[in-house]
Amino acid sequence: MNLPDRPHFLSSFIAACVCLASSAIAEKPPNVVVILSDDVGWGDLGCYGATRIKTPNLDGLAREGMRFTDAHASAAVCTPSRYSLLTGQYSWRMRAVGLDKGVANGDSPLLIPVTATTLPKIMKSAGYRTGVVGKWHLGFGNAKPDYNKDLTPGPLEVGFDEFFGFPATNDRVPTVYVRDHRVIGLDPDDPIEYTYDADAAAKEGMVKWAAGRSRIGWMSGGKAALWNDKTIADTFTKEAVAFIERNQEQPFFLYFAPHGVHPPTITGTRFHGTSGTGDRADMMQELDWSVGELLKTLGRLGLAEKTLVIFSSDNGATPTDEDGHLPNGMWRGKKSQLWEGGHREPFIARWPGHIAPGVSDELVCLVDLSATAAALVGKELPAGAAPDSFNLLPILLGQKNPHPRDHLVLMSGKGDLAIRQGKWKYIPDLADADGWSSWKKKDAGSAAKPGLYDLSKDPGETENLHGEHPEVSARLAKLLQTSRAVKSTRPQ
């Protein structure tokens, strides 16, 4: 008997095993729960080095799954990173406030085109029941939404079967919950009026005070529908658990977007003061409890082994030091900034029996979830869909990745871009690196001063190597220019 050429035989055998594994997943893909926290930094979890904050549930998730050390949000602020997660597209490709700069207010129209291929649409096409619970922050309707009427188009029109959450952030008006298309508990005799314009607010007698405290924007009316800050976490957690319980007999996809730990950092009474570090740390421990409730529900229903759970955050933390606790760990910078602390995130994936516990230093991004979901459920992405999303499934399953992410474009809170490739990080102009703080520092007439950093040796981005390696800066500047010019950075 003549054996086939050994290298060819082994490569064919490995390829066949990969195909068989992918086929098995496609035949019985798991439920998927994506938990996207708010303003949680890389160093806020015990498994990433936190000692002043206790996160036993998230630490347990990391022990049982894969913990990534080089994971990122595509932007250093919330609306654009959430857009990228759900569409697989860099948000700066779209021209709209909240996508190519800044964040959306509660008066934003829907920012995701209803024709777009989205993460929930991918899951829905594979027979999944899809739901979103928590912070939306991607707008409603085709113009300024009227919260006294149906809020459409919205989450349901971009692929979700169910929605429960609030419109924008917990520090913005209107401070109400929405289920599907309607505000919950609204008294029609006390309509909601709101604005983000100071002159209009003064003219209409609106105030910044809503649901018991000052907010961004002005509001009046809707008193019966206002939320209670101290019970938001309990409310969202209850809704998420109920979604899992309702859909336990069918495949489901849950996008759970808790408000923790976005300011105002207010917890329920039982968590207040528990960290001994401050209100934000207390809220982080409340968030860990909330994640634990979902994990307990999956275990109680016998779904833990049948469910892929992913945890991450939409951007880095704003504080850099809280009484010795470093929310962004060893990384420089904070929310809105191009420095690593603005966008480098905790990222944990658990699927017992399929994802081997361990740590990965692969470069990954939230924008990659759409392509990963398509591979998970065996669906081909339409041409042009999820143009910046790379399939992470081979990494998660311990297989050779045929298309690893070669580079990553990152955006600040005011729309400036930077780029990562390998160990190198390139910022075209350091005057833009501080994100929202850069508005006051940049002189429009000054020449750009590029920054180049070797993150493998300098995680604090303290040593600018642009002068020593101008050829690297030139290569990355060209790659950034090319990435902006092409319609897709993902292999088609």
C-alpha positions in Angstrom: 0.0 0.0 0.0 1.4 3.4 -1.0 0.8 6.2 1.4 0.1 9.6 0.0 2.7 12.4 0.2 2.9 13.1 4.0 2.8 16.9 4.0 0.0 16.9 1.4 -1.9 14.2 3.3 -1.6 16.0 6.7 -2.7 19.3 5.2 -5.7 17.6 3.6 -6.5 15.8 6.8 -6.4 19.0 8.9 -8.5 20.8 6.3 -11.1 18.0 6.4 -11.2 18.2 10.2 -11.8 21.9 10.1 -14.6 21.4 7.6 -16.2 18.7 9.7 -16.0 20.9 12.8 -17.5 23.8 11.0 -20.3 21.6 9.6 -21.1 20.3 13.1 -21.4 23.8 14.3 -23.6 24.8 11.4 -25.9 21.9 12.1 -26.4 22.7 15.7 -25.0 26.2 16.4 -25.2 27.6 19.9 -27.4 30.2 21.4 -25.5 33.5 21.5 -25.4 36.1 24.3 -23.4 39.2 23.7 -22.9 41.4 26.8 -21.7 44.9 26.0 -21.0 46.9 29.1 -20.7 50.7 29.2 -17.4 52.6 29.9 -15.8 49.5 31.4 -12.0 49.7 31.1 -9.4 47.0 30.4 -8.4 47.0 34.0 -11.8 47.0 35.7 -12.0 43.2 36.0 -10.2 41.0 38.4 -9.1 38.7 35.6 -7.4 41.7 34.0 -5.6 42.7 37.2 -8.1 44.6 39.3 -7.7 44.1 43.1 -9.9 46.9 44.5 -13.0 45.7 42.7 -14.5 42.2 43.0 -15.8 40.6 39.8 -16.2 36.9 40.6 -18.7 36.2 37.9 -16.7 37.8 35.1 -13.5 36.2 36.5 -15.3 32.8 36.4 -16.4 33.4 32.8 -12.7 34.1 31.9 -11.5 30.9 33.7 -14.0 28.9 31.7 -13.4 30.6 28.4 -10.9 32.6 26.3 -9.7 35.9 27.6 -8.3 38.3 25.0 -5.6 40.8 25.9 -5.5 42.8 22.6 -9.2 43.4 22.0 -10.6 46.8 21.0 -13.8 48.8 20.4 -13.6 50.4 17.0 -14.1 53.8 18.6 -13.3 55.3 21.9 -16.9 56.4 22.5 -20.2 54.5 22.7 -22.5 55.2 19.7 -19.9 54.5 16.9 -18.6 51.3 18.6 -22.1 50.0 19.0 -22.9 50.8 15.4 -19.8 48.8 14.3 -20.7 45.9 16.5 -24.1 45.5 15.0 -23.1 46.3 11.3 -19.6 45.0 10.9 -18.6 48.3 9.5 -16.3 51.1 10.7 -18.7 53.9 11.8 -16.6 56.7 10.2 -17.6 55.3 6.8 -21.0 56.9 7.5 -21.5 60.7 7.7 -23.6 61.4 10.7 -23.1 62.9 14.2 -22.6 59.9 16.4 -20.9 57.9 13.7 -18.0 59.9 12.3 -17.7 62.0 15.4 -19.3 62.4 18.8 -22.1 60.4 20.2 -25.9 60.5 19.6 -28.4 62.3 21.8 -31.9 61.1 22.5 -33.1 63.2 19.5 -31.2 61.2 16.9 -32.9 59.4 14.0 -32.1 55.7 13.5 -28.4 55.6 12.6 -28.4 52.0 11.1 -29.9 51.8 7.6 -32.9 49.4 7.6 -31.4 47.8 4.5 -28.1 47.0 6.1 -27.0 43.4 6.9 -26.8 43.4 10.7 -25.7 41.0 13.3 -29.3 40.3 14.5 -30.4 39.9 10.9 -27.7 37.3 10.3 -28.9 35.4 13.4 -32.6 35.8 12.5 -31.9 34.4 9.0 -30.6 31.2 10.7 -33.8 30.7 12.7 -32.8 32.5 15.9 -35.1 34.6 18.1 -33.3 37.9 18.5 -33.6 40.4 21.4 -31.9 43.5 22.7 -32.1 44.6 26.3 -30.5 47.7 27.7 -28.9 50.8 26.3 -29.8 51.4 22.6 -28.1 54.8 21.7 -28.6 54.3 17.9 -31.7 56.5 17.4 -35.3 56.0 16.4 -37.3 57.1 13.3 -36.3 59.1 10.3 -36.1 62.5 12.1 -36.2 63.7 15.6 -38.2 61.0 17.4 -41.6 61.8 19.1 -41.6 59.7 22.2 -45.4 60.1 22.5 -45.9 58.1 19.3 -44.6 54.9 17.7 -40.8 55.0 17.6 -40.2 53.5 14.2 -38.0 52.5 12.5 -35.9 51.3 15.4 -34.3 48.1 16.8 -37.0 45.9 15.4 -36.5 47.2 11.8 -32.8 46.3 11.9 -33.2 42.7 12.9 -34.4 42.4 16.5 -37.6 40.6 17.4 -37.8 42.2 20.8 -36.5 45.4 22.4 -36.5 46.7 25.9 -34.3 49.5 26.9 -33.7 53.2 27.0 -33.0 55.6 24.1 -29.5 57.0 24.7 -27.5 57.1 27.9 -28.5 57.2 31.6 -27.3 60.9 31.8 -29.4 62.0 28.8 -33.1 62.8 28.3 -35.6 61.4 27.8 -35.3 59.2 30.9 -37.8 56.6 30.0 -38.0 52.9 29.0 -39.1 51.8 25.6 -40.5 48.4 24.7 -40.5 47.6 21.0 -41.9 50.8 19.5 -43.5 52.5 22.6 -42.5 54.3 25.8 -43.7 52.2 28.8 -46.1 53.7 31.2 -46.6 57.0 29.4 -49.7 59.1 30.4 -51.1 60.6 27.2 -52.3 63.6 29.2 -48.7 64.3 30.2 -46.8 64.1 27.0 -43.0 64.1 26.8 -41.3 67.3 25.5 -37.6 67.4 25.2 -34.8 69.3 23.5 -31.0 69.6 23.4 -31.2 73.3 22.5 -30.9 75.8 25.4 -32.9 78.5 23.7 -35.7 76.2 22.8 -35.7 74.8 26.3 -36.0 78.3 27.8 -38.8 79.2 25.5 -40.8 76.1 26.3 -40.0 76.1 30.0 -38.1 72.8 30.0 -35.6 71.9 32.7 -32.4 69.9 32.9 -33.8 68.1 35.9 -35.3 64.7 35.0 -36.0 61.5 37.0 -34.5 63.1 40.1 -31.3 64.6 38.9 -29.7 66.9 36.3 -29.2 65.4 32.8 -27.8 66.3 29.4 -30.7 68.0 27.5 -33.9 69.5 28.7 -37.3 67.7 29.3 -40.8 68.2 30.6 -43.7 65.8 31.0 -43.8 62.0 31.0 -43.7 61.9 34.8 -45.4 58.5 35.0 -42.8 56.9 32.6 -39.6 58.2 34.3 -37.1 55.5 35.4 -35.6 55.2 38.8 -31.7 55.3 38.6 -31.4 52.9 41.5 -33.4 50.1 39.8 -32.1 50.3 36.2 -29.7 47.4 36.7 -32.4 45.2 38.3 -34.9 46.1 35.6 -32.5 45.3 32.7 -31.3 42.1 34.3 -34.9 40.9 34.9 -35.8 41.6 31.3 -32.7 39.8 30.0 -33.4 36.7 32.2 -37.0 36.7 31.0 -35.9 36.7 27.4 -33.7 33.7 27.9 -36.5 31.9 29.8 -39.1 32.6 27.1 -36.9 31.4 24.4 -35.1 28.4 26.0 -36.7 25.9 23.6 -35.4 27.6 20.5 -32.2 29.1 19.3 -31.8 32.7 20.6 -29.5 35.7 20.2 -29.5 38.2 23.1 -27.7 41.5 22.9 -27.5 42.6 26.5 -26.3 46.2 26.9 -26.3 47.2 30.6 -25.8 50.8 31.5 -23.0 50.1 34.0 -20.7 51.7 34.5 -21.7 54.9 32.7 -22.3 58.0 34.8 -24.3 58.9 36.8 -22.8 56.0 38.8 -25.8 55.1 40.9 -26.4 51.6 42.2 -29.2 49.8 43.9 -29.1 50.1 47.7 -27.6 46.6 48.3 -24.5 47.5 46.2 -23.9 51.0 47.6 -20.6 51.1 49.4 -19.7 47.5 48.8 -16.4 48.1 47.0 -14.9 50.6 49.5 -13.5 52.4 46.5 -16.3 54.6 45.3 -19.6 54.8 43.4 -18.2 53.7 40.1 -16.5 50.7 41.7 -19.8 49.8 43.4 -21.5 50.0 40.0 -18.9 47.7 38.6 -19.7 45.1 41.2 -23.4 45.5 40.4 -22.6 44.9 36.8 -20.8 41.7 37.7 -23.8 40.6 39.7 -26.0 41.2 36.6 -23.7 39.1 34.4 -23.9 36.4 37.1 -27.7 36.4 37.0 -27.6 35.6 33.3 -25.0 32.9 33.7 -27.0 31.3 36.5 -30.1 31.4 34.3 -28.2 29.5 31.5 -27.0 27.0 34.1 -30.4 26.5 35.7 -32.0 25.9 32.3 -29.3 23.5 31.1 -28.2 25.9 28.4 -24.6 26.8 29.6 -23.0 24.2 27.3 -25.3 25.3 24.4 -24.6 29.0 24.6 -21.7 31.2 23.4 -21.3 34.1 25.8 -19.2 37.1 24.9 -18.5 40.0 27.3 -16.8 43.3 26.3 -17.3 47.0 26.6 -18.0 49.9 24.2 -15.0 52.1 25.1 -12.5 52.7 27.9 -13.1 54.2 31.3 -13.0 58.0 31.9 -11.2 57.9 35.2 -7.6 56.7 35.1 -7.0 56.3 38.8 -9.7 55.6 41.5 -8.0 55.5 44.9 -5.3 53.1 43.5 -7.6 51.2 41.2 -6.6 51.7 37.5 -9.7 51.3 35.4 -7.7 51.1 32.1 -4.9 49.1 33.6 -1.4 49.8 32.3 -2.7 51.5 29.2 -2.4 55.3 28.6 -5.4 57.5 28.2 -9.2 57.2 28.6 -12.6 57.3 27.0 -12.7 59.4 23.7 -8.9 59.3 23.2 -6.8 57.5 20.6 -4.4 56.3 23.3 -4.9 52.6 24.2 -7.0 53.3 27.3 -9.7 54.8 25.1 -10.4 51.7 23.1 -8.6 48.6 24.4 -11.2 46.5 26.1 -11.8 43.3 28.2 -13.1 40.6 25.8 -14.1 37.2 27.1 -15.7 34.3 25.1 -17.1 31.2 26.7 -18.6 28.1 25.0 -18.0 25.0 27.1 -16.7 22.0 25.1 -15.8 24.2 22.1 -13.7 27.1 23.3 -10.7 25.8 25.3 -10.0 28.0 28.4 -7.0 30.2 27.9 -5.6 33.6 27.0 -5.2 35.0 23.5 -3.1 37.9 22.3 -4.7 38.0 18.9 -5.7 41.4 17.6 -9.6 41.5 17.6 -12.3 44.1 17.6 -16.0 44.4 18.3 -16.6 45.0 14.6 -15.6 41.4 14.1 -18.8 39.9 15.6 -20.9 40.1 12.5 -18.5 37.9 10.3 -18.0 35.6 13.3 -21.7 35.1 13.7 -22.2 34.4 10.0 -19.5 31.7 10.2 -21.0 30.3 13.4 -24.4 29.7 11.9 -23.1 28.8 8.5 -24.4 31.8 6.5 -22.6 33.5 3.7 -22.3 37.3 4.1 -23.9 39.2 1.1 -21.4 41.1 -1.1 -20.4 44.3 0.6 -21.9 43.3 4.0 -19.9 43.7 7.2 -17.0 45.2 5.2 -14.6 45.6 8.1 -15.5 42.5 10.1 -13.2 39.5 10.4 -14.2 36.0 11.4 -12.9 35.1 14.9 -14.4 31.6 14.9 -11.1 29.8 14.1 -9.4 31.7 16.9 -12.2 30.7 19.3 -12.1 27.1 18.3 -8.3 26.8 18.3 -8.0 26.3 14.6 -5.6 27.9 12.1 -7.1 31.2 11.0 -6.9 31.7 7.2 -7.7 35.4 7.4 -6.4 36.9 10.6 -6.8 40.6 11.2 -3.8 42.3 9.8 -4.6 45.8 11.0 -7.2 47.8 12.8 -8.4 51.4 12.4 -9.4 53.2 15.6 -11.5 56.4 16.0 -11.5 59.0 18.8 -14.5 60.8 20.2 -14.1 63.7 17.8 -13.6 61.5 14.7 -9.8 61.4 14.3 -8.3 58.1 13.3 -5.2 56.0 14.3 -4.1 52.6 13.1 -2.6 49.4 14.6 -0.6 46.8 12.8 1.3 44.1 14.7 3.2 45.8 17.5 3.0 49.2 16.0 0.5 52.0 16.7 0.4 55.1 14.5 -1.3 58.3 15.3 -1.2 60.8 12.4 -1.2 63.9 14.7 -0.6 63.8 18.4 -2.6 67.0 18.8 -5.7 64.8 18.1 -4.7 62.0 20.5 -6.6 63.3 23.5 -10.0 63.0 21.9 -12.6 65.4 23.3 -9.8 67.2 25.2 -8.1 67.9 21.9 -10.6 70.6 21.0 -8.9 73.1 23.2 -5.3 72.1 22.5 -5.0 71.9 18.7 -3.8 74.9 16.7 -5.4 74.7 13.3 -2.3 76.2 11.7 0.3 74.0 13.2 2.0 71.1 11.3 1.0 67.5 12.2 3.3 65.7 14.7 2.9 62.0 14.1 3.2 59.5 16.9 4.6 55.9 16.5 4.7 53.5 19.4 5.9 49.9 19.9 3.2 48.5 22.1 5.1 45.3 22.8 7.7 47.3 24.7 5.9 50.5 25.6 2.2 49.8 26.6 2.1 53.3 28.2 2.8 54.9 24.8 5.5 57.1 26.3 8.3 56.8 23.7 7.5 58.3 20.3 9.6 56.3 17.7 8.5 58.3 14.7 11.9 59.9 14.3 13.7 56.5 14.6 11.4 54.6 12.2 10.0 57.0 9.7 9.6 54.1 7.2 7.2 52.4 9.6 5.2 55.6 10.0 5.1 56.1 6.3 3.9 52.5 5.7 1.1 52.8 8.4 0.1 56.3 7.1 -0.4 54.8 3.6 -2.2 51.8 5.1 -4.6 54.1 6.9 -5.2 56.1 3.8 -5.9 53.0 1.8 -8.3 51.6 4.5 -10.3 54.8 4.3 -10.4 54.8 0.5 -11.5 51.2 0.0 -15.0 50.0 0.6 -13.9 46.9 2.6 -10.9 45.9 4.7 -12.2 42.3 5.0 -11.2 39.8 2.4 -14.2 39.4 0.2 
